[in-house]
Amino acid sequence: MSILSIDTASMTGINAYLRRILPSSVCEYLSSVVSASTIEMNALSDNANSDKESRCHCCVAVETPTGTGVPDRSELVVDATDCPGSGDLASASACRETVIDALTHNDVAIIRTISDGIERTYADDAAATLQAIGRFIERVRFHDSEIATRAREDPGKAAYHATGRAGPVGDIATDTGFDSLTETAVETALSPFVAPTLSRSHLERSPPPDATLLDVTDLSTDATARMYSTDTNVDSNTEAKQYYHLDPAFHNLDSTAIDTLAMAYECLGTGSVDGGGGDGSRAPSRAVRYVATDEDPVETLTAILTRHTQGLGVIEHLFADDRISDVIASSPVSKTPIRIVLDGERMATNIRLRPSGAATLASRFRRESGRAFSRSTPTLDATVTAETGRQIRIAGITAPASDGLGFAFRARDTTPWTLTRLLTVGSLTPAAAAFLSVVTARGAATIVAGTRGAGKTTLLGALLWELPHTTRLVSVEDTPELPVEALREHGRDIQPLYTETDTTGITGATFTPTAALRTALRLGNGALAIGEVRGEEASALYEAMRVGAHSHAVLGTIHGDSGVAVRERVVSDLGVPASAFSATDLIVTCTRRGDDRFVSHVEEVRTGKTTDDIQFVSLFTRIDGKLTSTGVIERGDSRIIERLCRGTTDSYADFRTTLADRHASLERRAEIELVNPKQGAVSWDTTNPQNLGE
């Protein structure tokens, strides 16, 4: 077999074998000999090569990626594996000439060069600059072949001579944007995003030129995060011009380590190593060890390979920063920088996903969630666990609902929300929190309403901590958001049920909310929490509440901004009889204003002369920015308190005493910021009034 006939997989195996049995110096010598021989034989095999081709060995191709959700998007892909210039278009003029030649005949959105395990992506201004040079040459060669040749070899100098020149040459320079090179050096204009070939993302290496460093943070993923302030408009949607610059460990690898990483990635692709175990989780480690030498940083390479083949890729670094709560990759991902929310502030980053990277993430989310995500089902809700153990909720969207794939990632708070914690951030007042705590513990049927992002699920999760320790809880959700594990770790008896309504999902299984609810009602007496009431399960839920099939607390969330709006949605939209809706005790409305989320209303549901006559009486309402009692409870006029006292030894006055004790206890705990269940934030038994005033 000649060298020219050895395929990539075989060569990878040979390289790996030699590197394991021979000293590194010998391996490097043999590698250089083989490389030189290959280049020489390639040159001899094609005597028709021009002088340019003998200097630049880049192979170019125009590709239209598929499966990315972005239609009609062409890329110029440059394979610079055997090229001395490595496809660096800023420093290697021969490679730049090859690309410019290709662009005289093709319009593309992005230029990607690949060499030695590194991918350089030229997008935005860099792609526009290269495209402008190609268009200028194509049009100007008819009028002045000499300046066309000069533009190919030295674009900056050609732009200087063409700009402002009378006649068609000057006009063409202006029309094509070629004249912009008189203001910026070619090397500066052609600044690429650089990343390992396996990353499927782009990172800008340098911060904006006017950036001022504010903060440096070392992350557990061996990356460094730098925060800058800048006057450069890096994100038109960001008022405060702060910029988050990520510098991953890959940027600190030497060329030998990068080569090892590329070979390990190739081993995974060709199946040269056994994954070990049913999930293949050991494959990245085995692939790295298969090709590494003693000098290679094996653990670092394994972490990088695992992150990009089995994790969230570059997004893992972002969620390793505890200050970041949200990561947004808006479509089209290749044209939009990833944005983050850090300590409540939204800002741009130096990261962009490639369309193929977005497609890879979409494939993983489909596989792990078992849900369809395609043109016929263009939205997705899923939950994954990040490398650091943080739980991440994902909302995905694709065509035709958007112009390509886009994602919003939100980290679930590691500290569970409790009523005490909500007090410390101003979402509730002690009086309202005490009322909600006691009525929840005593079995009220409560619906938490609000618009998207208003904090409905957060409040619902906080109320679950108010259930007595002895009460069994069954939760029903489609996407896990309630603090199930935290409650379980705290010794609570909780049975979660997760619904699946997508019959076209990968698993082909379905467990509808209605079926889940009926299952929950058969699982024994206890409290019931519904993540969101939004479909046919509403009828079953309300009918069960009406006939008393569930004697403990029933809690759920629904979209709506008031009791009237909730009734309209439940009765008119979801088809629940008004007589069944009357089984609801309370409507608690959450509101979002900017970044603030708070409870704006607590309303008691009452029936008139007939069960169809529904009335809403406000117990607490927000006045001058504070949730204030309306006086109904104090006047002894609350129907829900009357109902909860019925059948007990407590009078209405006793109930109010319990509320006062609970008020004082919550207020004291909020003052000392005792907000975490592990600290004892919910250590009382809410059914025992003697424990409420501790």
ZATORPA-810430 format. One line per field, with one value per residue (C-alpha): residue number from 1; residue in three letters; x, y, z. Coordinates in steps of 0.05 Angstrom, whole numbers, m for minus. Layout:
BEGIN
pos: (NUM; ...)
code: (ALA; ...)
px: (X; ...)
py: (Y; ...)
pz: (Z; ...)
// end
This chain:
BEGIN
pos: (1; 2; 3; 4; 5; 6; 7; 8; 9; 10; 11; 12; 13; 14; 15; 16; 17; 18; 19; 20; 21; 22; 23; 24; 25; 26; 27; 28; 29; 30; 31; 32; 33; 34; 35; 36; 37; 38; 39; 40; 41; 42; 43; 44; 45; 46; 47; 48; 49; 50; 51; 52; 53; 54; 55; 56; 57; 58; 59; 60; 61; 62; 63; 64; 65; 66; 67; 68; 69; 70; 71; 72; 73; 74; 75; 76; 77; 78; 79; 80; 81; 82; 83; 84; 85; 86; 87; 88; 89; 90; 91; 92; 93; 94; 95; 96; 97; 98; 99; 100; 101; 102; 103; 104; 105; 106; 107; 108; 109; 110; 111; 112; 113; 114; 115; 116; 117; 118; 119; 120; 121; 122; 123; 124; 125; 126; 127; 128; 129; 130; 131; 132; 133; 134; 135; 136; 137; 138; 139; 140; 141; 142; 143; 144; 145; 146; 147; 148; 149; 150; 151; 152; 153; 154; 155; 156; 157; 158; 159; 160; 161; 162; 163; 164; 165; 166; 167; 168; 169; 170; 171; 172; 173; 174; 175; 176; 177; 178; 179; 180; 181; 182; 183; 184; 185; 186; 187; 188; 189; 190; 191; 192; 193; 194; 195; 196; 197; 198; 199; 200; 201; 202; 203; 204; 205; 206; 207; 208; 209; 210; 211; 212; 213; 214; 215; 216; 217; 218; 219; 220; 221; 222; 223; 224; 225; 226; 227; 228; 229; 230; 231; 232; 233; 234; 235; 236; 237; 238; 239; 240; 241; 242; 243; 244; 245; 246; 247; 248; 249; 250; 251; 252; 253; 254; 255; 256; 257; 258; 259; 260; 261; 262; 263; 264; 265; 266; 267; 268; 269; 270; 271; 272; 273; 274; 275; 276; 277; 278; 279; 280; 281; 282; 283; 284; 285; 286; 287; 288; 289; 290; 291; 292; 293; 294; 295; 296; 297; 298; 299; 300; 301; 302; 303; 304; 305; 306; 307; 308; 309; 310; 311; 312; 313; 314; 315; 316; 317; 318; 319; 320; 321; 322; 323; 324; 325; 326; 327; 328; 329; 330; 331; 332; 333; 334; 335; 336; 337; 338; 339; 340; 341; 342; 343; 344; 345; 346; 347; 348; 349; 350; 351; 352; 353; 354; 355; 356; 357; 358; 359; 360; 361; 362; 363; 364; 365; 366; 367; 368; 369; 370; 371; 372; 373; 374; 375; 376; 377; 378; 379; 380; 381; 382; 383; 384; 385; 386; 387; 388; 389; 390; 391; 392; 393; 394; 395; 396; 397; 398; 399; 400; 401; 402; 403; 404; 405; 406; 407; 408; 409; 410; 411; 412; 413; 414; 415; 416; 417; 418; 419; 420; 421; 422; 423; 424; 425; 426; 427; 428; 429; 430; 431; 432; 433; 434; 435; 436; 437; 438; 439; 440; 441; 442; 443; 444; 445; 446; 447; 448; 449; 450; 451; 452; 453; 454; 455; 456; 457; 458; 459; 460; 461; 462; 463; 464; 465; 466; 467; 468; 469; 470; 471; 472; 473; 474; 475; 476; 477; 478; 479; 480; 481; 482; 483; 484; 485; 486; 487; 488; 489; 490; 491; 492; 493; 494; 495; 496; 497; 498; 499; 500; 501; 502; 503; 504; 505; 506; 507; 508; 509; 510; 511; 512; 513; 514; 515; 516; 517; 518; 519; 520; 521; 522; 523; 524; 525; 526; 527; 528; 529; 530; 531; 532; 533; 534; 535; 536; 537; 538; 539; 540; 541; 542; 543; 544; 545; 546; 547; 548; 549; 550; 551; 552; 553; 554; 555; 556; 557; 558; 559; 560; 561; 562; 563; 564; 565; 566; 567; 568; 569; 570; 571; 572; 573; 574; 575; 576; 577; 578; 579; 580; 581; 582; 583; 584; 585; 586; 587; 588; 589; 590; 591; 592; 593; 594; 595; 596; 597; 598; 599; 600; 601; 602; 603; 604; 605; 606; 607; 608; 609; 610; 611; 612; 613; 614; 615; 616; 617; 618; 619; 620; 621; 622; 623; 624; 625; 626; 627; 628; 629; 630; 631; 632; 633; 634; 635; 636; 637; 638; 639; 640; 641; 642; 643; 644; 645; 646; 647; 648; 649; 650; 651; 652; 653; 654; 655; 656; 657; 658; 659; 660; 661; 662; 663; 664; 665; 666; 667; 668; 669; 670; 671; 672; 673; 674; 675; 676; 677; 678; 679; 680; 681; 682; 683; 684; 685; 686; 687; 688; 689; 690; 691; 692; 693; 694)
code: (MET; SER; ILE; LEU; SER; ILE; ASP; THR; ALA; SER; MET; THR; GLY; ILE; ASN; ALA; TYR; LEU; ARG; ARG; ILE; LEU; PRO; SER; SER; VAL; CYS; GLU; TYR; LEU; SER; SER; VAL; VAL; SER; ALA; SER; THR; ILE; GLU; MET; ASN; ALA; LEU; SER; ASP; ASN; ALA; ASN; SER; ASP; LYS; GLU; SER; ARG; CYS; HIS; CYS; CYS; VAL; ALA; VAL; GLU; THR; PRO; THR; GLY; THR; GLY; VAL; PRO; ASP; ARG; SER; GLU; LEU; VAL; VAL; ASP; ALA; THR; ASP; CYS; PRO; GLY; SER; GLY; ASP; LEU; ALA; SER; ALA; SER; ALA; CYS; ARG; GLU; THR; VAL; ILE; ASP; ALA; LEU; THR; HIS; ASN; ASP; VAL; ALA; ILE; ILE; ARG; THR; ILE; SER; ASP; GLY; ILE; GLU; ARG; THR; TYR; ALA; ASP; ASP; ALA; ALA; ALA; THR; LEU; GLN; ALA; ILE; GLY; ARG; PHE; ILE; GLU; ARG; VAL; ARG; PHE; HIS; ASP; SER; GLU; ILE; ALA; THR; ARG; ALA; ARG; GLU; ASP; PRO; GLY; LYS; ALA; ALA; TYR; HIS; ALA; THR; GLY; ARG; ALA; GLY; PRO; VAL; GLY; ASP; ILE; ALA; THR; ASP; THR; GLY; PHE; ASP; SER; LEU; THR; GLU; THR; ALA; VAL; GLU; THR; ALA; LEU; SER; PRO; PHE; VAL; ALA; PRO; THR; LEU; SER; ARG; SER; HIS; LEU; GLU; ARG; SER; PRO; PRO; PRO; ASP; ALA; THR; LEU; LEU; ASP; VAL; THR; ASP; LEU; SER; THR; ASP; ALA; THR; ALA; ARG; MET; TYR; SER; THR; ASP; THR; ASN; VAL; ASP; SER; ASN; THR; GLU; ALA; LYS; GLN; TYR; TYR; HIS; LEU; ASP; PRO; ALA; PHE; HIS; ASN; LEU; ASP; SER; THR; ALA; ILE; ASP; THR; LEU; ALA; MET; ALA; TYR; GLU; CYS; LEU; GLY; THR; GLY; SER; VAL; ASP; GLY; GLY; GLY; GLY; ASP; GLY; SER; ARG; ALA; PRO; SER; ARG; ALA; VAL; ARG; TYR; VAL; ALA; THR; ASP; GLU; ASP; PRO; VAL; GLU; THR; LEU; THR; ALA; ILE; LEU; THR; ARG; HIS; THR; GLN; GLY; LEU; GLY; VAL; ILE; GLU; HIS; LEU; PHE; ALA; ASP; ASP; ARG; ILE; SER; ASP; VAL; ILE; ALA; SER; SER; PRO; VAL; SER; LYS; THR; PRO; ILE; ARG; ILE; VAL; LEU; ASP; GLY; GLU; ARG; MET; ALA; THR; ASN; ILE; ARG; LEU; ARG; PRO; SER; GLY; ALA; ALA; THR; LEU; ALA; SER; ARG; PHE; ARG; ARG; GLU; SER; GLY; ARG; ALA; PHE; SER; ARG; SER; THR; PRO; THR; LEU; ASP; ALA; THR; VAL; THR; ALA; GLU; THR; GLY; ARG; GLN; ILE; ARG; ILE; ALA; GLY; ILE; THR; ALA; PRO; ALA; SER; ASP; GLY; LEU; GLY; PHE; ALA; PHE; ARG; ALA; ARG; ASP; THR; THR; PRO; TRP; THR; LEU; THR; ARG; LEU; LEU; THR; VAL; GLY; SER; LEU; THR; PRO; ALA; ALA; ALA; ALA; PHE; LEU; SER; VAL; VAL; THR; ALA; ARG; GLY; ALA; ALA; THR; ILE; VAL; ALA; GLY; THR; ARG; GLY; ALA; GLY; LYS; THR; THR; LEU; LEU; GLY; ALA; LEU; LEU; TRP; GLU; LEU; PRO; HIS; THR; THR; ARG; LEU; VAL; SER; VAL; GLU; ASP; THR; PRO; GLU; LEU; PRO; VAL; GLU; ALA; LEU; ARG; GLU; HIS; GLY; ARG; ASP; ILE; GLN; PRO; LEU; TYR; THR; GLU; THR; ASP; THR; THR; GLY; ILE; THR; GLY; ALA; THR; PHE; THR; PRO; THR; ALA; ALA; LEU; ARG; THR; ALA; LEU; ARG; LEU; GLY; ASN; GLY; ALA; LEU; ALA; ILE; GLY; GLU; VAL; ARG; GLY; GLU; GLU; ALA; SER; ALA; LEU; TYR; GLU; ALA; MET; ARG; VAL; GLY; ALA; HIS; SER; HIS; ALA; VAL; LEU; GLY; THR; ILE; HIS; GLY; ASP; SER; GLY; VAL; ALA; VAL; ARG; GLU; ARG; VAL; VAL; SER; ASP; LEU; GLY; VAL; PRO; ALA; SER; ALA; PHE; SER; ALA; THR; ASP; LEU; ILE; VAL; THR; CYS; THR; ARG; ARG; GLY; ASP; ASP; ARG; PHE; VAL; SER; HIS; VAL; GLU; GLU; VAL; ARG; THR; GLY; LYS; THR; THR; ASP; ASP; ILE; GLN; PHE; VAL; SER; LEU; PHE; THR; ARG; ILE; ASP; GLY; LYS; LEU; THR; SER; THR; GLY; VAL; ILE; GLU; ARG; GLY; ASP; SER; ARG; ILE; ILE; GLU; ARG; LEU; CYS; ARG; GLY; THR; THR; ASP; SER; TYR; ALA; ASP; PHE; ARG; THR; THR; LEU; ALA; ASP; ARG; HIS; ALA; SER; LEU; GLU; ARG; ARG; ALA; GLU; ILE; GLU; LEU; VAL; ASN; PRO; LYS; GLN; GLY; ALA; VAL; SER; TRP; ASP; THR; THR; ASN; PRO; GLN; ASN; LEU; GLY; GLU)
px: (0; 28; 23; m26; m75; m77; m144; m153; m176; m116; m67; m97; m87; m15; 1; m29; 9; 76; 65; 53; 114; 167; 198; 165; 226; 227; 152; 160; 217; 177; 116; 155; 185; 117; 86; 142; 138; 63; 68; 123; 84; 21; 61; 91; 24; m4; 45; m11; m10; 2; 54; 0; m22; 50; 50; m22; m50; m119; m178; m241; m314; m380; m427; m500; m507; m570; m608; m591; m658; m626; m647; m607; m544; m478; m409; m340; m304; m229; m190; m120; m95; m35; m24; 37; m7; m56; m114; m99; m126; m98; m25; m21; m28; m27; m87; m122; m112; m142; m204; m211; m207; m265; m306; m302; m351; m391; m431; m428; m447; m387; m316; m288; m216; m197; m126; m89; m151; m167; m225; m223; m289; m294; m363; m396; m345; m290; m335; m360; m288; m269; m334; m321; m252; m279; m335; m287; m239; m296; m322; m259; m217; m255; m233; m164; m133; m71; m110; m151; m87; m61; m127; m117; m46; m48; m120; m101; m55; m103; m160; m116; m104; m176; m214; m230; m204; m246; m285; m311; m254; m270; m345; m336; m293; m349; m406; m373; m349; m277; m260; m270; m201; m171; m195; m176; m114; m130; m99; m145; m207; m196; m202; m232; m270; m224; m244; m225; m257; m300; m330; m383; m379; m341; m302; m275; m204; m198; m245; m270; m213; m239; m257; m240; m228; m275; m268; m232; m261; m230; m282; m283; m280; m209; m236; m226; m283; m268; m319; m309; m344; m343; m370; m371; m442; m429; m503; m556; m605; m561; m569; m511; m453; m419; m385; m370; m307; m295; m225; m230; m173; m166; m134; m76; m60; 4; 3; 21; m38; m85; m62; m75; m144; m160; m136; m177; m239; m224; m220; m289; m317; m286; m303; m230; m242; m295; m342; m345; m412; m480; m479; m409; m389; m318; m306; m274; m225; m206; m198; m150; m108; m107; m70; m36; 38; 67; 75; 2; m46; m91; m141; m151; m159; m209; m250; m252; m270; m325; m353; m360; m383; m428; m444; m468; m402; m380; m445; m418; m368; m423; m462; m398; m404; m453; m470; m502; m576; m595; m560; m595; m576; m623; m634; m599; m545; m485; m503; m522; m474; m496; m524; m526; m560; m507; m530; m593; m555; m563; m500; m467; m410; m354; m388; m431; m459; m448; m512; m484; m472; m544; m566; m522; m554; m623; m608; m584; m645; m691; m655; m654; m724; m756; m795; m802; m768; m776; m815; m879; m865; m823; m819; m786; m783; m730; m685; m612; m558; m496; m425; m425; m490; m535; m604; m617; m685; m684; m735; m720; m750; m739; m767; m821; m833; m766; m710; m671; m654; m653; m649; m660; m625; m643; m608; m652; m634; m593; m625; m699; m747; m785; m835; m780; m735; m792; m799; m726; m732; m797; m843; m888; m904; m903; m979; m994; m940; m968; m1038; m1014; m973; m1029; m1084; m1037; m1021; m1095; m1114; m1136; m1146; m1101; m1088; m1026; m1038; m994; m964; m902; m841; m881; m857; m917; m876; m829; m887; m918; m852; m847; m917; m900; m852; m912; m946; m940; m882; m930; m969; m956; m948; m959; m935; m954; m909; m888; m820; m788; m788; m815; m764; m777; m707; m698; m764; m744; m676; m712; m750; m815; m857; m864; m882; m869; m906; m880; m927; m910; m961; m917; m936; m885; m828; m769; m796; m865; m895; m948; m973; m1024; m1036; m1106; m1079; m1026; m1079; m1123; m1062; m1046; m1116; m1108; m1040; m1072; m1093; m1047; m1032; m1032; m989; m1001; m943; m991; m1066; m1075; m1115; m1166; m1139; m1171; m1240; m1216; m1179; m1238; m1288; m1245; m1240; m1315; m1336; m1282; m1240; m1179; m1184; m1114; m1085; m1090; m1044; m1030; m1010; m1046; m1038; m1080; m1073; m1132; m1187; m1235; m1184; m1171; m1245; m1253; m1195; m1218; m1292; m1294; m1229; m1218; m1291; m1294; m1365; m1373; m1401; m1335; m1293; m1326; m1285; m1225; m1210; m1158; m1129; m1059; m1035; m961; m938; m873; m851; m782; m737; m782; m831; m882; m951; m1000; m1067; m1094; m1168; m1219; m1267; m1340; m1404; m1469; m1539; m1519; m1454; m1450; m1449; m1375; m1348; m1277; m1263; m1194; m1158; m1091; m1076; m1015; m1019; m960; m914; m934; m980; m1032; m1090; m1159; m1187; m1232; m1194; m1190; m1265; m1279; m1309; m1264; m1303; m1241; m1221; m1292; m1289; m1220; m1243; m1305; m1298; m1240; m1237; m1210; m1253; m1242; m1206; m1161; m1143; m1125; m1080; m1046; m1036; m1005; m957; m938; m929; m880; m841; m833; m813; m759; m731; m730; m692; m636; m640; m657; m682; m655; m692; m624; m616; m684; m725; m783; m768; m836; m898; m949; m1007; m986; m1000; m951; m894; m912; m887; m819)
py: (0; 68; 128; 160; 102; 102; 128; 175; 123; 78; 135; 156; 86; 82; 150; 129; 63; 96; 150; 97; 53; 104; 164; 230; 256; 196; 203; 276; 258; 202; 246; 301; 251; 222; 291; 316; 253; 260; 332; 316; 257; 299; 352; 301; 269; 332; 368; 414; 452; 526; 564; 587; 517; 496; 549; 539; 470; 490; 453; 496; 476; 513; 476; 486; 455; 414; 399; 466; 499; 554; 549; 573; 588; 574; 568; 567; 510; 510; 447; 472; 407; 401; 476; 511; 573; 533; 572; 635; 687; 746; 723; 673; 713; 650; 622; 688; 689; 620; 642; 707; 667; 624; 685; 717; 664; 650; 689; 657; 677; 648; 625; 568; 543; 478; 457; 419; 411; 486; 518; 592; 623; 688; 719; 787; 842; 791; 753; 818; 841; 778; 779; 852; 835; 778; 820; 877; 831; 799; 866; 907; 857; 877; 950; 942; 873; 900; 927; 863; 823; 872; 866; 791; 795; 859; 881; 939; 972; 960; 992; 1054; 1061; 1046; 1089; 1158; 1142; 1171; 1125; 1054; 1029; 1079; 1068; 992; 1001; 1041; 996; 932; 960; 948; 1019; 1002; 971; 1041; 1051; 983; 940; 873; 835; 872; 865; 790; 773; 703; 665; 609; 542; 469; 432; 392; 452; 473; 544; 607; 649; 719; 718; 793; 839; 904; 953; 1004; 954; 965; 904; 901; 831; 764; 698; 629; 576; 503; 482; 511; 571; 644; 694; 768; 823; 887; 953; 981; 1038; 992; 970; 896; 882; 930; 901; 915; 983; 973; 960; 904; 847; 777; 748; 673; 644; 568; 520; 502; 569; 550; 484; 478; 451; 380; 377; 406; 352; 299; 327; 325; 252; 232; 264; 226; 161; 173; 187; 124; 79; 63; 57; 21; 67; 24; 16; 24; 99; 106; 155; 128; 136; 206; 185; 122; 159; 210; 156; 117; 173; 213; 215; 225; 299; 311; 341; 279; 302; 370; 338; 288; 343; 383; 322; 300; 371; 377; 307; 289; 356; 425; 446; 517; 530; 486; 541; 593; 551; 538; 612; 613; 686; 667; 647; 650; 636; 657; 634; 671; 649; 654; 631; 644; 718; 731; 729; 687; 731; 718; 744; 753; 778; 803; 842; 822; 826; 799; 748; 732; 666; 644; 576; 548; 524; 453; 464; 484; 423; 378; 407; 398; 325; 314; 346; 305; 241; 255; 283; 233; 290; 311; 375; 389; 430; 394; 406; 470; 480; 440; 441; 397; 393; 372; 369; 412; 389; 424; 390; 450; 433; 470; 481; 489; 522; 509; 536; 521; 534; 550; 584; 621; 631; 572; 539; 580; 563; 595; 560; 576; 548; 523; 558; 512; 543; 525; 583; 588; 639; 668; 677; 711; 759; 779; 798; 837; 790; 780; 814; 776; 782; 753; 700; 678; 672; 631; 586; 569; 559; 514; 472; 464; 440; 500; 493; 547; 568; 611; 655; 701; 714; 678; 691; 723; 673; 625; 562; 595; 612; 543; 511; 555; 535; 461; 472; 495; 427; 386; 338; 280; 298; 258; 299; 278; 327; 327; 363; 359; 392; 382; 450; 438; 425; 351; 329; 383; 363; 290; 306; 342; 279; 294; 239; 261; 222; 260; 243; 269; 274; 262; 285; 281; 215; 230; 231; 184; 137; 133; 132; 179; 195; 251; 302; 273; 203; 229; 265; 204; 164; 216; 210; 135; 139; 151; 210; 270; 337; 348; 398; 410; 444; 479; 471; 482; 426; 372; 352; 414; 382; 320; 362; 408; 352; 315; 379; 390; 321; 320; 265; 301; 324; 354; 417; 422; 472; 489; 545; 575; 633; 693; 761; 761; 717; 738; 721; 653; 637; 657; 612; 552; 556; 584; 559; 494; 474; 466; 475; 538; 494; 455; 518; 541; 488; 535; 571; 622; 656; 684; 728; 739; 798; 815; 887; 891; 845; 849; 792; 797; 776; 830; 800; 746; 734; 690; 652; 655; 629; 667; 639; 585; 550; 584; 652; 662; 723; 744; 781; 812; 794; 827; 876; 915; 989; 1037; 979; 938; 878; 904; 871; 896; 886; 827; 779; 829; 842; 767; 763; 711; 652; 608; 618; 599; 536; 515; 524; 482; 412; 434; 461; 528; 590; 647; 684; 624; 623; 697; 684; 629; 679; 730; 679; 656; 728; 741; 677; 691; 763; 742; 690; 739; 790; 741; 715; 644; 626; 557; 494; 465; 524; 510; 560; 511; 470; 484; 441; 488; 447; 460; 532; 525; 518; 578; 631; 602)
pz: (0; m18; 28; m19; m11; 66; 90; 149; 199; 183; 188; 255; 282; 256; 288; 354; 354; 339; 391; 444; 430; 408; 442; 424; 388; 342; 330; 311; 263; 230; 226; 191; 142; 125; 119; 74; 32; 25; 4; m46; m76; m81; m118; m166; m179; m211; m257; m279; m213; m220; m180; m132; m118; m102; m48; m23; m16; 9; m20; m24; m31; m27; 20; 41; 110; 122; 185; 216; 207; 165; 91; 31; 70; 35; 67; 35; 70; 63; 81; 98; 127; 81; 71; 101; 113; 155; 125; 166; 118; 157; 156; 98; 34; m10; 28; 23; m52; m58; m20; m59; m124; m100; m79; m148; m170; m106; m54; 15; 85; 121; 105; 148; 145; 179; 196; 251; 294; 291; 255; 237; 219; 181; 190; 193; 175; 159; 111; 81; 69; 33; m7; m26; m52; m94; m123; m138; m176; m215; m239; m246; m287; m350; m341; m309; m305; m269; m209; m208; m200; m147; m108; m106; m80; m38; m26; 19; m31; m88; m48; m37; m112; m133; m83; m108; m177; m233; m278; m269; m224; m169; m178; m171; m109; m77; m101; m76; m9; m30; m11; 63; 62; 60; 132; 162; 151; 118; 176; 224; 181; 175; 249; 255; 308; 330; 361; 359; 301; 349; 385; 334; 361; 348; 398; 385; 413; 427; 466; 434; 423; 473; 527; 600; 643; 702; 730; 720; 743; 738; 725; 747; 674; 668; 630; 647; 644; 636; 644; 605; 597; 527; 485; 425; 408; 414; 429; 403; 454; 513; 547; 596; 550; 588; 552; 576; 545; 553; 545; 548; 564; 491; 476; 522; 488; 446; 376; 398; 447; 395; 346; 399; 412; 338; 332; 393; 362; 298; 337; 365; 296; 265; 324; 337; 412; 454; 491; 553; 587; 555; 551; 520; 575; 577; 503; 505; 559; 522; 456; 487; 521; 456; 419; 475; 495; 564; 549; 533; 585; 584; 636; 603; 535; 562; 594; 529; 487; 536; 540; 465; 448; 507; 539; 520; 489; 502; 540; 596; 612; 619; 669; 708; 727; 785; 770; 704; 705; 632; 565; 501; 431; 384; 313; 266; 314; 268; 262; 335; 394; 452; 506; 581; 643; 697; 765; 732; 678; 605; 562; 499; 497; 449; 431; 373; 357; 288; 254; 257; 332; 342; 302; 346; 409; 380; 364; 435; 466; 422; 442; 516; 523; 476; 444; 372; 351; 276; 226; 246; 320; 321; 396; 451; 527; 560; 621; 622; 675; 663; 675; 742; 764; 753; 726; 661; 630; 555; 509; 436; 372; 298; 229; 208; 275; 269; 219; 244; 310; 373; 447; 514; 573; 645; 706; 761; 826; 871; 933; 934; 938; 1004; 1029; 1072; 1012; 974; 1032; 1028; 954; 964; 926; 986; 1052; 1119; 1127; 1058; 1065; 1133; 1104; 1044; 1090; 1138; 1086; 1044; 1105; 1121; 1051; 1010; 935; 906; 834; 822; 761; 721; 653; 627; 670; 726; 778; 781; 787; 837; 884; 874; 893; 955; 977; 974; 1033; 1074; 1071; 1135; 1138; 1143; 1081; 1018; 955; 883; 830; 756; 706; 634; 645; 714; 750; 820; 876; 878; 896; 948; 982; 980; 1010; 1066; 1084; 1048; 1016; 943; 881; 816; 751; 685; 626; 553; 501; 439; 405; 350; 399; 395; 448; 416; 486; 513; 583; 579; 634; 642; 651; 699; 740; 745; 766; 819; 848; 853; 887; 955; 997; 999; 969; 893; 854; 779; 743; 695; 683; 609; 575; 581; 649; 678; 676; 713; 765; 780; 782; 832; 874; 870; 895; 948; 917; 943; 1015; 1021; 988; 912; 879; 807; 760; 701; 653; 672; 705; 752; 781; 727; 673; 704; 707; 634; 614; 656; 641; 571; 541; 577; 583; 659; 686; 729; 784; 785; 783; 848; 884; 878; 944; 923; 862; 874; 817; 803; 761; 726; 716; 684; 725; 786; 801; 857; 881; 861; 884; 930; 916; 950; 906; 928; 900; 900; 903; 853; 840; 772; 805; 817; 854; 871; 936; 944; 1008; 990; 935; 915; 935; 926; 912; 974; 980; 1029; 1065; 1043; 1113; 1095; 1141; 1198; 1195; 1202; 1132; 1098; 1073; 1064; 1137; 1158; 1115; 1141; 1213; 1200; 1231; 1276; 1347; 1321; 1317; 1268; 1324; 1336; 1262; 1264; 1324; 1284; 1227; 1274; 1303; 1234; 1211; 1268; 1255; 1181; 1193; 1243; 1196; 1138; 1180; 1193; 1121; 1143; 1073; 1057; 1081; 1101; 1149; 1180; 1139; 1139; 1201; 1235; 1230; 1201; 1228; 1299; 1320; 1379; 1330; 1287; 1334; 1351)
// end
